[in-house]
């Protein structure tokens, strides 16, 4: 499966999508208009190794809810991601059984190299 979970209104996500120059066989899911399902999140977690790896600590809500001063379990991370889309670190790029999470230069470059190598 080739899929990208992103936010259509996020300029960083849009820049990365443009940079990756994805073929038409990629499914793009705007997580604001089409919520992530439990099954989708569990699949991402199985590839990422934890829900925490998928969780964005840069989210505005993370700061507003003062979550940094709480001890969060894997169950909490899963709950928050399902509860509100801003808690998912974006974009999440799935290429078969490989996952790329977030927008750091290192992650984007690794995704680009992987995608180019299988094209």
C-alpha positions, -999 to 999 in steps of 0.1 A, spaced: 0 0 0 12 35 -9 -5 61 13 2 95 27 -17 109 58 -14 147 57 -32 179 63 -43 197 32 -41 231 49 -5 226 61 20 243 39 48 221 51 28 189 41 21 204 7 57 214 1 68 179 10 42 163 -13 54 185 -41 90 176 -34 84 139 -33 66 140 -67 44 110 -59 29 89 -87 -8 85 -90 -8 51 -72 -4 69 -39 -36 75 -19 -36 109 -1 -58 111 30 -65 146 44 -68 137 81 -89 167 88 -117 158 64 -113 120 66 -104 109 102 -79 82 109 -96 49 118 -85 27 147 -74 1 121 -53 26 102 -36 39 133 -29 3 145 -13 -5 111 9 27 114 18 17 150 28 -18 138 53 -3 113 65 26 136 69 4 167 49 27 190 21 52 192 45 77 207 66 77 175 35 89 156 26 115 182 33 152 176 46 170 207 47 202 186 9 203 184 -7 235 198 -32 213 218 -2 194 234 9 227 249 -27 239 257 -36 207 275 -3 207 294 4 171 283 42 176 285 38 176 323 19 144 324 31 108 320 15 95 289 12 58 281 10 42 247 -28 39 253 -29 77 259 -9 85 227 -33 63 207 -63 79 224 -51 115 217 -42 108 180 -77 93 174 -94 121 193 -78 150 174 -59 149 141 -34 175 152 -17 149 175 -5 129 145 30 139 134 26 148 98 30 137 71 30 100 76 41 83 44 35 45 39 53 27 11 44 -10 14 59 -20 48 80 11 53 69 41 72 82 77 72 69 100 100 71 137 102 87 166 83 123 167 93 148 170 65 163 136 73 129 119 72 118 136 40 152 128 23 149 91 34 114 89 20 124 105 -13 154 81 -17 132 51 -9 104 62 -33 129 70 -61 146 36 -56 113 16 -62 100 38 -90 
